[in-house]
Amino acid sequence: MHYIPVNEKEREEMLKLIGASIEEIFSTIPENLRFKGKLPLPQGISEIEVRRIFKELSAKNKELVIFAGLGAYDHYIPSVIDSIISRPEFYTAYTPYQPEVSQGTLRAIYEYQSMICELTKMDVSNASIYDGATALAEAVWMAFSITGKNKVFLSKGVNPLYIEVIKTYSQFLELKFLDLDENGRTMIEENMIDDRTSCLVIQNPNFLGIIEDVFRIEEIVHKKNALFVVSFDPISLGILVPPGDYNADIATAEGQSLGLPLNFGGPYLGIFTSKKDYIRFMPGRIIGKTQDVEGKTGFVMTLQTREQHIRREKATSNICTNQQLCALTAAIYLALMGKEGIREVANQSLQKAHYLAETLEKSGIKMVFKSSFFREFVVNVPELDKKYKECLKEDILPGVKLSRFNKEWKDYLLIAVTEKRTKEEMDKLASILSTS
């Protein structure tokens, strides 16, 4: 959006040209809804003063050692990524509606889609959507569109923030929540699913960091002819089985860990993949490879949800955009890291998370769940609020308090560990949280 200042003379000329007054333009707004008087805004200030204010504000930021996760992780970002995505042809590019002048952008999206398919072992990927939460919510709606059935089974192991978005999307669907067992895994039996079920949704690893029994769940779901929807962790696929290999129908993810900074919460990247059979039900856009009349390779927008312009409420989705720059960032990250790099990041995150968990247990801090976990785990920290404040004084963000999601989890702390965390940082956290 652009702001173009107009002076009084120019405003009068514009009104004269269209043959209307300001009062006529705003006549559709009821009188009782119109603002009277002047807005309580300060006087304008100079550029130097604005810079000074923002410099003072930025100085209040602290560089924290981050052990918080829940969908956004403090991974290492190669410096070259920022250099590449800052190039004007990438940084300012918009939707490639005209393929003849957008080949670079289309090629970049095509490469992103190809890499995501290779990473997940799924058939097709779209050009991305907003974030992990909207991706999973769109997957639930897509399952309904495919099956015509309105019952959805949703594991309580799914990120609670994603669940809130799914609830907003699914007000006309029947959501059934699956409890977790004492080890933090989704409880599901074959007789729970009936012929009105469109899909079952899990997250793997789940939001508690625990690795789900995906093969068993897949068998139960498909035996009842429902769809299997999975929210996965891209980095975990360096060492865990990808969703395509355990027959997921739709697989989505938050792509922030693929080279995107934490950025105070966004913008992030919604990864969306599915089986080829369901490609015409997918939200967003899909870029395809083709040949022009001269036989040269070209790229085009093969499928797009802009069909909503003519189909309206019958459109497959109302998300008609993609996170182009964020998707490009992920593609560059994947290209730079390669298979071995992703495996190394996953391995280091796994090993360091287990080192910290063992160190905490030696310090008297108990693990809540005993199941296998990837890079996140839950511990019970006596007097958590007090310990949390002590960590912040030492510039450490120790994790996420789970009491915000479940009052019974009063002293439960969800800790995430990435390849960036050092032994000294982990030992210091263990020392502060220690009960001894």
TISE-556529 format. One line per field, with one value per residue (C-alpha): x negated, z, y negated. Coordinates in steps of 0.02 Angstrom, whole numbers. Layout:
<atoms>
x <- c(X, ...)
z <- c(Z, ...)
y <- c(Y, ...)
</atoms>
This chain:
<atoms>
x <- c(0, -65, -33, -24, -6, 121, 132, 294, 283, 254, 398, 516, 460, 491, 665, 707, 651, 766, 906, 928, 898, 812, 982, 1055, 907, 933, 1124, 1138, 1062, 1199, 1187, 1172, 1019, 921, 778, 801, 661, 475, 374, 261, 102, -64, -139, -252, -438, -596, -685, -829, -708, -620, -786, -832, -668, -687, -868, -816, -680, -797, -923, -795, -804, -908, -1003, -933, -995, -836, -771, -591, -511, -328, -342, -476, -659, -826, -925, -1083, -1050, -1192, -1240, -1229, -1039, -1007, -1126, -1032, -853, -896, -928, -794, -730, -683, -649, -522, -445, -258, -136, -197, -35, -130, -246, -336, -411, -418, -524, -651, -517, -424, -584, -627, -454, -466, -634, -560, -415, -535, -644, -495, -432, -604, -615, -441, -428, -255, -192, -153, -190, -107, -202, -175, -43, -45, -115, -107, 59, 154, 74, 143, 313, 322, 277, 425, 542, 465, 501, 682, 689, 619, 727, 884, 880, 882, 808, 625, 518, 385, 244, 212, 30, 56, -15, 121, 97, 133, 287, 358, 340, 420, 568, 591, 586, 695, 849, 959, 859, 872, 706, 666, 511, 397, 315, 132, 75, -40, -190, -124, -71, 96, 222, 323, 420, 498, 677, 665, 671, 837, 895, 931, 746, 655, 483, 374, 244, 82, -81, -246, -346, -200, -203, -275, -422, -368, -380, -211, -178, -137, -132, -3, 105, 95, 155, 306, 354, 346, 434, 584, 563, 524, 380, 220, 165, -5, -92, -279, -442, -552, -717, -666, -657, -847, -834, -649, -541, -458, -267, -264, -346, -208, -70, -9, 125, 91, -65, -96, -226, -291, -446, -524, -665, -724, -825, -696, -735, -619, -571, -457, -334, -338, -322, -339, -310, -166, -225, -85, -100, 18, 40, 57, 236, 291, 197, 355, 415, 254, 257, 137, 36, -65, -201, -232, -372, -331, -403, -369, -334, -522, -550, -633, -600, -480, -382, -199, -68, 15, 148, 206, 347, 385, 531, 624, 655, 780, 821, 837, 899, 865, 679, 562, 484, 485, 296, 245, 66, -99, -247, -364, -512, -499, -485, -638, -731, -686, -742, -910, -932, -893, -1010, -1151, -1132, -1095, -1044, -1198, -1178, -996, -1043, -1184, -1069, -940, -1071, -1150, -980, -934, -1098, -1103, -921, -956, -1114, -1017, -875, -999, -1091, -928, -878, -1046, -1006, -842, -727, -609, -558, -368, -354, -464, -432, -563, -582, -670, -730, -593, -547, -445, -513, -430, -519, -471, -437, -443, -390, -534, -661, -595, -630, -805, -839, -779, -897, -1038, -973, -909, -736, -717, -567, -378, -268, -135, -16, 49, 126, 171, 192, 146, -27, -72, -262, -285, -416, -435, -619, -684, -867, -945, -1120, -1160, -1156, -1326, -1371, -1405, -1232, -1146, -1246, -1202, -1016, -1026, -1116, -981, -836, -920, -831, -994)
z <- c(0, -43, 41, -83, 1, -81, -44, -35, -213, -286, -184, -253, -432, -405, -334, -477, -605, -535, -501, -317, -144, 6, 90, -57, -61, 122, 118, 133, 308, 439, 533, 703, 645, 584, 687, 743, 788, 764, 789, 943, 841, 879, 760, 623, 660, 555, 488, 610, 756, 692, 675, 852, 922, 833, 886, 1068, 1048, 966, 1107, 1226, 1135, 1217, 1133, 1225, 1229, 1166, 1227, 1175, 1028, 999, 810, 797, 825, 844, 707, 623, 464, 335, 299, 111, 122, 167, 30, -104, -52, -39, -226, -300, -426, -279, -141, -237, -350, -335, -400, -568, -664, -825, -852, -998, -879, -721, -769, -630, -494, -566, -580, -398, -339, -448, -369, -195, -234, -301, -146, -29, -122, -109, 76, 118, -12, -53, -233, -247, -156, -179, -189, 0, 104, 259, 400, 484, 571, 415, 316, 436, 445, 255, 255, 368, 253, 101, 177, 199, 17, -44, 60, 90, 271, 415, 564, 604, 733, 801, 916, 1072, 1024, 888, 927, 1031, 929, 770, 851, 882, 697, 649, 762, 674, 503, 553, 633, 521, 551, 697, 789, 898, 1008, 1042, 1214, 1246, 1349, 1500, 1382, 1281, 1127, 1036, 1092, 949, 925, 765, 832, 862, 676, 585, 405, 437, 467, 339, 418, 570, 609, 705, 725, 717, 822, 921, 1009, 1165, 1059, 1061, 909, 867, 810, 634, 551, 672, 659, 468, 463, 574, 476, 303, 356, 388, 221, 306, 257, 358, 386, 464, 526, 518, 568, 414, 508, 588, 415, 414, 524, 541, 413, 295, 284, 108, 170, 297, 171, 231, 117, 160, 250, 306, 409, 476, 370, 485, 533, 351, 356, 420, 573, 724, 680, 832, 757, 569, 424, 417, 289, 268, 183, 100, 13, -36, -142, -328, -327, -229, -325, -383, -205, -146, -89, -155, -314, -404, -527, -673, -799, -985, -1158, -1265, -1453, -1486, -1377, -1236, -1053, -967, -805, -781, -645, -680, -543, -436, -314, -399, -467, -318, -428, -527, -407, -248, -106, -211, -225, -143, -36, -3, 13, -157, -122, -71, 39, -109, -20, 127, 8, -85, 81, 119, -55, -34, 139, 75, -73, 37, 170, 57, 122, 232, 305, 353, 429, 528, 595, 645, 726, 825, 884, 937, 1028, 1117, 1171, 1247, 1331, 1413, 1465, 1549, 1632, 1702, 1770, 1859, 1934, 2004, 1866, 1813, 1634, 1619, 1473, 1442, 1255, 1120, 1076, 943, 997, 1120, 1287, 1442, 1619, 1787, 1869, 2050, 2076, 1889, 1892, 2007, 1906, 1744, 1808, 1863, 1687, 1608, 1722, 1646, 1469, 1446, 1378, 1459, 1362, 1353, 1508, 1469, 1603, 1475, 1383, 1528, 1708, 1771, 1695, 1825, 1829, 1658, 1547, 1361, 1313, 1134, 1087, 917, 845, 902, 1087, 1169, 1312, 1420, 1384, 1421, 1581, 1638, 1610, 1706, 1848, 1864, 1854, 1970, 2131, 2218)
y <- c(0, -173, -340, -485, -655, -770, -956, -1057, -1123, -950, -879, -1011, -973, -788, -818, -935, -805, -670, -793, -754, -827, -747, -736, -638, -518, -471, -478, -288, -295, -322, -486, -401, -303, -453, -520, -699, -818, -791, -632, -642, -626, -712, -840, -777, -761, -760, -606, -632, -631, -475, -384, -435, -367, -200, -185, -210, -78, 48, 24, 99, 267, 403, 543, 694, 873, 957, 1125, 1087, 1177, 1224, 1203, 1067, 1111, 1023, 1112, 1051, 949, 943, 761, 784, 807, 625, 570, 668, 629, 444, 433, 317, 445, 557, 432, 327, 460, 486, 617, 686, 664, 629, 778, 695, 567, 674, 824, 795, 790, 939, 1040, 1002, 1060, 1217, 1261, 1232, 1350, 1482, 1474, 1486, 1640, 1719, 1678, 1746, 1886, 1816, 1804, 1618, 1456, 1288, 1124, 1099, 1012, 902, 1010, 1180, 1144, 1090, 1232, 1362, 1277, 1275, 1461, 1499, 1402, 1487, 1659, 1608, 1547, 1714, 1831, 1729, 1791, 1669, 1763, 1725, 1814, 1698, 1754, 1650, 1669, 1539, 1367, 1279, 1120, 1218, 1293, 1119, 1077, 1244, 1204, 1037, 1121, 1268, 1193, 1301, 1460, 1581, 1584, 1734, 1722, 1870, 1875, 1911, 2060, 2049, 2048, 1902, 2002, 1991, 2123, 2194, 2356, 2422, 2416, 2228, 2186, 2205, 2180, 1994, 1958, 1853, 1856, 1883, 1749, 1774, 1681, 1775, 1743, 1676, 1509, 1591, 1649, 1832, 1945, 2021, 2200, 2141, 2312, 2381, 2224, 2227, 2407, 2369, 2213, 2289, 2448, 2335, 2243, 2077, 1962, 1951, 1770, 1735, 1579, 1615, 1531, 1497, 1511, 1676, 1754, 1755, 1910, 1957, 2048, 1920, 1914, 1984, 2144, 2176, 2141, 1971, 1898, 1716, 1654, 1475, 1384, 1220, 1181, 1050, 1168, 1170, 1009, 885, 778, 777, 597, 570, 695, 676, 674, 862, 999, 1122, 1282, 1380, 1549, 1689, 1843, 1808, 1875, 1722, 1588, 1498, 1480, 1397, 1215, 1084, 1095, 1227, 1182, 1300, 1329, 1318, 1282, 1130, 1131, 1130, 1282, 1184, 1228, 1110, 1097, 1053, 1043, 1210, 1207, 1063, 1031, 865, 966, 893, 740, 842, 984, 880, 991, 1148, 1109, 1233, 1096, 910, 902, 838, 787, 864, 819, 798, 719, 839, 988, 926, 915, 1096, 1151, 1064, 1140, 1316, 1293, 1230, 1364, 1511, 1682, 1700, 1526, 1553, 1720, 1637, 1499, 1629, 1740, 1600, 1539, 1716, 1751, 1584, 1597, 1768, 1704, 1562, 1679, 1798, 1653, 1585, 1756, 1767, 1596, 1660, 1596, 1735, 1773, 1776, 1898, 2050, 2071, 2042, 1858, 1755, 1581, 1532, 1607, 1566, 1554, 1521, 1374, 1339, 1152, 1126, 943, 899, 1000, 924, 748, 800, 863, 701, 602, 704, 666, 843, 883, 1054, 1120, 1110, 1123, 1253, 1191, 1066, 1215, 1329, 1269, 1442, 1420, 1288, 1311, 1393, 1313, 1355, 1340, 1337, 1361, 1323, 1344, 1165, 1204, 1233, 1348, 1194, 1122, 1287, 1315, 1139, 1169, 1333, 1245, 1111, 1235, 1360, 1409, 1459)
</atoms>
